[in-house]
Amino acid sequence: MRRLVVLVLSALLGAGSSIVLVGADSDRTITIRGDERFVANTIIQATFRFSPGPLVVKSGDAVTWTNPATPEPHSISIVNQGDLPASVEDVFMCSVCNDILTAHGIGPGGPGPSFTPVLGNAAAHQLQAVGDSFLIGSSSIPGFLPTSVTETITAQSGSTLFYLCAIHPWMQGTISVN
């Protein structure tokens, strides 16, 4: 189903949506890396990941997420630590991921009329709380969603932000704010 959502999202974006997310200059960059492979009756493999993993920043620092080469769009979505999938079953049954995709206006059939690429404080280019989320485009669909997004981390010092890609929930990261 997630693959269908990605394909329909790609088609909708290819139909002419124009979304621009621009932020401040960044001093930290998280690169989305990986690929996927499918051989019928043999293997399905996806190595998408955030690199580097855990990040330590100061409140007010800018962080840039970039997707220079993966063939699919992704989300960067702040969630509660307890909502992070911890097993293969959790990945495929990720209810918080479905909630995030629904909030973005993406249902089982793909994006709908309420499609929204940015949620919560991310609309003001800030990440500070659960519910902040944005979509980032892919190199295979140039120009419809940005492949680089900069957000300012505005969470209080001493907090940790847990995030994942709601489309590929094994992609997880943390930002410790000092």
Backbone bond lengths (Angstrom), bond angles and torsions (degrees), N, CA, C in turn:
res aa  C-N    CA-C-N  psi(-1)  N-CA   C-N-CA  omega(-1)  CA-C   N-CA-C  phi
1 M - - - 1.433 - - 1.525 110.97 -
2 R 1.350 117.39 -40.77 1.465 119.95 179.88 1.531 110.32 -60.68
3 R 1.323 116.53 -36.44 1.466 120.12 179.33 1.533 109.75 -64.57
4 L 1.333 116.13 -40.99 1.456 120.36 177.67 1.528 110.14 -61.63
5 V 1.334 116.35 -43.35 1.469 120.09 178.82 1.523 109.99 -59.70
6 V 1.341 117.05 -44.87 1.460 120.72 179.70 1.526 110.70 -62.06
7 L 1.331 117.82 -43.71 1.461 120.74 -179.18 1.521 111.63 -65.29
8 V 1.335 116.95 -42.73 1.461 119.31 -179.90 1.521 110.10 -69.15
9 L 1.346 117.63 -40.57 1.464 121.11 176.17 1.521 110.15 -58.07
10 S 1.307 116.59 -44.42 1.467 120.97 178.79 1.520 111.26 -60.69
11 A 1.335 116.79 -44.02 1.461 120.37 -179.71 1.525 111.16 -64.83
12 L 1.339 116.51 -43.40 1.461 119.58 179.58 1.523 110.68 -62.10
13 L 1.318 115.64 -45.36 1.463 119.14 -179.59 1.522 110.23 -64.80
14 G 1.314 116.39 -35.49 1.457 120.22 178.31 1.515 112.34 -68.59
15 A 1.329 117.03 -18.51 1.461 120.56 -179.22 1.515 112.68 -76.82
16 G 1.321 117.12 -7.01 1.450 116.00 173.07 1.509 116.85 130.61
17 S 1.320 119.26 9.22 1.450 118.60 174.71 1.514 109.01 -63.19
18 S 1.299 115.73 142.98 1.454 120.28 177.26 1.517 108.03 -127.43
19 I 1.324 116.54 109.70 1.444 121.75 -175.73 1.516 107.77 -125.27
20 V 1.321 115.64 132.88 1.457 119.63 178.94 1.514 108.24 -125.35
21 L 1.316 116.63 123.60 1.448 122.37 173.58 1.519 106.70 -119.86
22 V 1.299 116.28 115.40 1.450 120.15 -178.13 1.512 107.76 -126.09
23 G 1.302 117.32 136.12 1.451 120.07 178.87 1.510 111.13 -129.50
24 A 1.308 114.65 -170.68 1.455 121.19 -179.43 1.522 110.19 -74.13
25 D 1.335 115.36 168.36 1.461 119.78 174.93 1.516 108.74 -59.20
26 S 1.312 116.55 141.59 1.464 118.76 -176.43 1.521 111.00 -103.00
27 D 1.318 113.65 153.83 1.452 119.43 173.49 1.524 110.53 -118.41
28 R 1.311 117.82 2.82 1.463 124.33 176.20 1.522 107.96 -139.69
29 T 1.327 116.59 139.85 1.466 119.63 178.38 1.518 109.90 -130.45
30 I 1.320 115.59 131.38 1.453 122.70 173.76 1.524 106.06 -113.03
31 T 1.303 116.29 120.95 1.463 121.94 -177.89 1.523 109.67 -100.94
32 I 1.319 115.44 134.25 1.460 120.56 174.77 1.521 106.89 -87.45
33 R 1.312 115.65 123.97 1.460 121.77 -176.58 1.525 109.74 -124.28
34 G 1.319 114.88 166.23 1.454 120.16 172.43 1.508 113.10 117.61
35 D 1.308 114.23 -177.67 1.460 122.29 -178.11 1.518 107.49 -156.81
36 E 1.298 116.28 178.16 1.454 119.89 174.13 1.515 110.12 -134.87
37 R 1.331 113.96 155.05 1.456 120.28 -177.53 1.511 108.67 -142.32
38 F 1.332 115.55 140.93 1.459 120.99 179.62 1.515 109.13 -138.33
39 V 1.324 115.49 129.23 1.457 122.67 172.07 1.531 105.42 -131.43
40 A 1.324 116.66 116.26 1.462 121.19 -175.62 1.523 111.74 -52.03
41 N 1.300 115.32 135.72 1.450 123.68 176.85 1.523 113.05 63.92
42 T 1.325 117.88 14.16 1.457 120.39 -177.64 1.515 112.68 -132.16
43 I 1.356 116.79 -58.76 1.457 118.81 -171.56 1.529 111.21 -153.23
44 I 1.302 113.94 143.84 1.457 121.10 163.89 1.521 104.30 -130.12
45 Q 1.306 115.68 125.01 1.459 120.18 -173.28 1.514 108.86 -140.19
46 A 1.317 115.70 130.14 1.456 121.31 174.86 1.520 107.85 -132.06
47 T 1.304 116.20 126.76 1.466 120.91 -177.44 1.532 111.23 -111.32
48 F 1.338 117.23 22.48 1.458 119.80 178.57 1.526 109.81 -60.19
49 R 1.348 115.66 139.19 1.461 120.81 -179.13 1.525 110.13 -161.32
50 F 1.332 115.71 161.22 1.454 122.54 172.95 1.521 107.90 -93.90
51 S 1.329 117.17 133.80 1.458 121.22 -179.05 1.522 109.46 -136.06
52 P 1.321 119.48 123.90 1.457 126.69 3.66 1.523 110.68 -74.83
53 G 1.317 114.64 174.99 1.467 120.52 178.94 1.517 110.49 -75.22
54 P 1.335 117.05 -112.94 1.458 119.96 -178.23 1.537 111.50 -59.28
55 L 1.333 114.67 143.06 1.462 121.30 -178.22 1.522 108.27 -129.00
56 V 1.336 116.78 140.91 1.458 122.32 175.87 1.520 107.68 -116.40
57 V 1.328 116.33 125.93 1.467 121.79 -179.50 1.523 109.58 -136.93
58 K 1.317 115.63 171.04 1.460 122.32 170.77 1.516 107.57 -98.27
59 S 1.322 116.55 151.00 1.456 119.55 174.69 1.525 107.87 -60.15
60 G 1.315 115.89 130.01 1.465 121.52 -176.75 1.521 113.41 102.46
61 D 1.349 117.17 -12.77 1.467 119.95 177.36 1.529 109.86 -71.67
62 A 1.302 115.82 148.62 1.460 121.90 175.77 1.527 109.02 -96.06
63 V 1.322 115.63 139.54 1.460 122.43 177.68 1.522 107.19 -125.86
64 T 1.330 116.05 134.99 1.456 121.23 178.50 1.516 109.60 -110.65
65 W 1.328 115.80 129.77 1.464 122.23 170.79 1.515 106.36 -102.15
66 T 1.318 116.49 132.75 1.452 120.60 -179.27 1.529 109.97 -132.37
67 N 1.318 115.36 142.67 1.463 122.13 -179.99 1.527 107.69 -125.74
68 P 1.339 117.31 77.64 1.456 119.68 -173.95 1.522 115.80 -77.22
69 A 1.347 117.95 -18.30 1.464 116.22 -170.05 1.509 116.29 -145.14
70 T 1.342 120.43 -9.39 1.462 117.07 -178.02 1.524 109.42 -76.35
71 P 1.316 117.38 151.10 1.466 120.62 -174.44 1.527 114.58 -82.98
72 E 1.330 118.44 2.95 1.458 120.79 -175.71 1.516 111.96 -130.41
73 P 1.344 116.67 155.30 1.461 120.04 171.92 1.530 109.71 -74.20
74 H 1.323 115.77 165.02 1.462 122.35 -178.71 1.512 108.72 -141.89
75 S 1.334 116.07 167.28 1.462 120.02 170.26 1.519 107.90 -119.32
76 I 1.306 115.73 152.97 1.453 122.82 168.86 1.515 103.00 -117.62
77 S 1.332 116.62 108.78 1.458 122.48 -170.12 1.524 110.15 -130.08
78 I 1.340 116.63 121.60 1.457 121.73 179.04 1.532 108.25 -77.56
79 V 1.346 115.71 128.24 1.466 121.95 -178.27 1.526 109.47 -134.15
80 N 1.323 116.20 167.43 1.460 120.68 171.54 1.522 108.78 -70.70
81 Q 1.324 116.47 147.61 1.460 120.40 -179.73 1.528 111.31 -55.15
82 G 1.316 117.47 -39.52 1.462 121.37 -179.00 1.516 114.05 -67.91
83 D 1.331 117.43 -13.38 1.465 121.06 178.99 1.529 112.95 -90.92
84 L 1.326 117.60 -4.43 1.463 120.23 179.20 1.529 109.59 -72.27
85 P 1.326 118.73 125.09 1.470 120.37 177.06 1.525 110.83 -59.78
86 A 1.336 115.15 136.84 1.460 120.39 -178.10 1.523 112.78 -116.95
87 S 1.343 117.57 0.20 1.463 120.77 -179.32 1.526 108.69 -148.65
88 V 1.309 116.44 169.64 1.465 121.17 177.13 1.530 109.41 -59.71
89 E 1.323 116.62 -43.10 1.469 119.79 178.62 1.526 110.68 -59.96
90 D 1.348 116.74 -43.60 1.468 120.37 178.38 1.526 111.40 -60.44
91 V 1.324 117.16 -38.16 1.465 120.74 179.58 1.523 110.49 -61.54
92 F 1.331 116.86 -46.34 1.461 120.17 -177.12 1.529 113.62 -78.90
93 M 1.319 117.33 -16.55 1.466 121.30 179.68 1.534 110.49 -116.09
94 C 1.296 118.39 32.04 1.468 123.83 -173.69 1.536 110.97 -72.98
95 S 1.324 116.74 96.59 1.468 119.89 -177.86 1.520 111.99 -69.26
96 V 1.334 118.07 -37.40 1.470 119.08 178.13 1.533 110.05 -64.54
97 C 1.327 117.21 -32.52 1.472 120.60 177.71 1.528 110.14 -66.13
98 N 1.328 116.47 -44.04 1.462 119.75 177.47 1.520 110.98 -62.26
99 D 1.349 117.08 -39.54 1.469 120.80 177.50 1.527 110.99 -62.39
100 I 1.330 116.80 -42.09 1.470 121.11 179.68 1.521 110.15 -64.74
101 L 1.330 116.86 -46.75 1.465 119.66 -179.97 1.528 110.79 -62.42
102 T 1.335 117.12 -39.41 1.463 120.72 177.16 1.528 110.31 -63.08
103 A 1.333 117.11 -43.03 1.470 120.68 178.52 1.531 111.28 -62.44
104 H 1.331 116.81 -31.93 1.469 120.99 176.07 1.532 111.35 -76.86
105 G 1.325 116.79 -5.82 1.461 120.51 -179.12 1.513 113.09 85.60
106 I 1.336 116.00 25.17 1.465 121.49 -179.07 1.527 107.78 -114.03
107 G 1.324 116.94 114.78 1.455 121.92 179.76 1.508 111.19 -105.87
108 P 1.329 117.25 -171.17 1.472 120.73 179.82 1.529 113.07 -56.53
109 G 1.318 117.88 -29.49 1.459 121.31 179.16 1.519 113.21 -91.49
110 G 1.323 117.19 3.05 1.461 121.30 -179.38 1.517 111.44 107.93
111 P 1.322 117.65 -165.24 1.468 121.97 -177.69 1.531 111.82 -64.26
112 G 1.310 114.65 142.17 1.462 120.15 178.26 1.518 110.94 -114.19
113 P 1.325 116.90 -166.84 1.462 121.11 -177.10 1.525 113.54 -65.84
114 S 1.341 117.42 -20.23 1.464 119.67 179.76 1.534 111.96 -97.02
115 F 1.345 117.14 22.72 1.467 121.39 -179.22 1.529 110.64 -53.96
116 T 1.332 116.61 125.42 1.458 123.64 -178.77 1.522 108.23 -133.89
117 P 1.340 118.95 117.36 1.468 119.91 -177.06 1.525 114.77 -78.27
118 V 1.356 117.95 -12.96 1.462 120.89 -176.30 1.529 109.13 -136.33
119 L 1.344 116.63 136.34 1.466 121.61 -179.80 1.524 110.86 -126.35
120 G 1.319 115.90 152.56 1.464 121.93 174.21 1.516 112.47 62.51
121 N 1.326 115.47 -143.87 1.463 121.89 -178.14 1.520 112.95 -66.66
122 A 1.330 116.52 -17.14 1.466 119.86 179.09 1.525 110.73 -61.73
123 A 1.341 116.96 -23.25 1.461 120.48 177.16 1.530 110.63 -64.12
124 A 1.340 116.54 -25.29 1.472 121.51 176.99 1.529 110.36 -101.67
125 H 1.343 116.94 18.69 1.466 123.84 -179.37 1.522 112.14 59.57
126 Q 1.335 115.54 42.14 1.458 121.68 177.52 1.519 109.44 -134.15
127 L 1.322 116.04 140.06 1.461 121.26 171.94 1.513 107.24 -117.42
128 Q 1.340 115.75 121.58 1.455 118.28 -179.19 1.516 114.60 -147.39
129 A 1.337 118.21 -15.72 1.459 118.22 -173.05 1.527 111.61 -152.21
130 V 1.341 113.99 162.29 1.463 120.81 174.34 1.525 108.29 -55.15
131 G 1.317 116.02 134.55 1.462 121.91 -179.20 1.518 113.07 105.06
132 D 1.339 117.40 -18.31 1.461 119.93 174.91 1.528 107.64 -72.31
133 S 1.322 116.87 129.85 1.463 120.47 -174.23 1.519 109.94 -158.46
134 F 1.326 116.29 144.91 1.459 120.68 173.15 1.515 109.35 -145.06
135 L 1.324 115.17 156.11 1.458 122.20 176.99 1.513 109.00 -100.08
136 I 1.317 115.46 145.24 1.461 121.65 177.67 1.528 107.52 -125.48
137 G 1.311 116.26 138.14 1.456 121.63 -174.92 1.514 113.53 -77.11
138 S 1.327 113.99 -179.02 1.463 120.54 -179.59 1.521 109.81 -120.73
139 S 1.306 114.00 160.57 1.462 120.04 179.20 1.523 111.63 -66.68
140 S 1.340 117.32 -21.80 1.462 120.05 -178.27 1.527 112.87 -84.10
141 I 1.341 117.23 -7.93 1.460 121.37 177.54 1.534 107.36 -129.36
142 P 1.318 117.99 68.22 1.464 120.13 -173.15 1.524 113.00 -65.75
143 G 1.337 114.83 140.38 1.448 121.34 169.55 1.511 117.98 88.50
144 F 1.333 119.90 -6.61 1.455 119.72 -175.97 1.519 112.81 -100.38
145 L 1.288 118.61 -39.13 1.458 124.32 166.59 1.520 104.66 -123.92
146 P 1.316 117.78 145.16 1.458 118.70 179.62 1.524 111.09 -65.02
147 T 1.319 117.06 147.37 1.465 120.69 175.88 1.525 110.81 -95.39
148 S 1.320 116.68 3.79 1.452 122.35 175.39 1.525 107.86 -145.05
149 V 1.324 116.99 127.99 1.461 122.53 -179.66 1.523 108.30 -133.38
150 T 1.329 115.94 132.50 1.460 121.58 177.00 1.516 109.31 -111.06
151 E 1.318 115.83 129.80 1.461 122.95 178.60 1.522 108.67 -128.32
152 T 1.326 116.67 143.96 1.457 122.08 175.80 1.519 108.37 -89.84
153 I 1.317 116.23 131.50 1.457 121.35 178.33 1.528 107.15 -84.20
154 T 1.323 115.88 112.67 1.461 120.55 -176.22 1.530 112.69 -113.82
155 A 1.319 117.10 10.93 1.463 120.78 176.29 1.527 108.68 -65.43
156 Q 1.333 115.73 154.74 1.454 120.97 -178.96 1.516 111.61 -66.35
157 S 1.319 115.75 148.79 1.452 121.79 175.50 1.528 109.10 -57.33
158 G 1.328 116.57 139.30 1.451 122.07 -178.95 1.526 113.69 93.57
159 S 1.325 117.28 -6.12 1.460 119.65 -179.49 1.527 110.82 -96.42
160 T 1.317 115.23 162.73 1.462 121.96 175.45 1.519 108.06 -125.62
161 L 1.323 115.89 129.35 1.459 122.04 175.61 1.524 108.32 -98.66
162 F 1.314 116.35 127.92 1.465 122.21 176.34 1.520 106.70 -105.01
163 Y 1.328 116.73 131.49 1.458 118.81 -179.56 1.513 110.78 -136.69
164 L 1.332 114.02 159.91 1.458 120.80 177.51 1.514 109.06 -148.87
165 C 1.313 115.32 170.15 1.457 122.21 170.31 1.525 105.67 -95.59
166 A 1.338 116.67 116.78 1.471 120.18 -177.61 1.526 111.90 -67.28
167 I 1.324 118.01 -19.37 1.461 122.08 178.64 1.529 110.48 -83.17
168 H 1.330 116.04 -35.80 1.471 123.13 -179.40 1.534 107.04 -128.76
169 P 1.339 119.75 79.74 1.463 122.46 -167.63 1.531 117.18 -65.49
170 W 1.320 118.53 -10.13 1.467 119.82 173.70 1.522 110.61 -73.94
171 M 1.338 116.47 -17.06 1.467 120.71 175.95 1.523 107.11 -78.15
172 Q 1.335 116.30 110.87 1.459 121.43 -175.17 1.521 110.20 -138.23
173 G 1.323 115.70 149.28 1.451 120.22 178.71 1.508 111.09 -150.51
174 T 1.331 115.23 166.59 1.456 121.27 175.31 1.514 109.86 -133.57
175 I 1.326 113.72 147.47 1.452 121.10 174.34 1.526 106.61 -126.64
176 S 1.332 116.63 114.54 1.456 121.54 175.48 1.512 107.68 -92.14
177 V 1.331 115.55 128.89 1.460 121.02 -177.51 1.518 108.40 -103.59
178 N 1.334 116.73 116.65 1.478 121.93 -178.49 1.515 110.18 -113.20
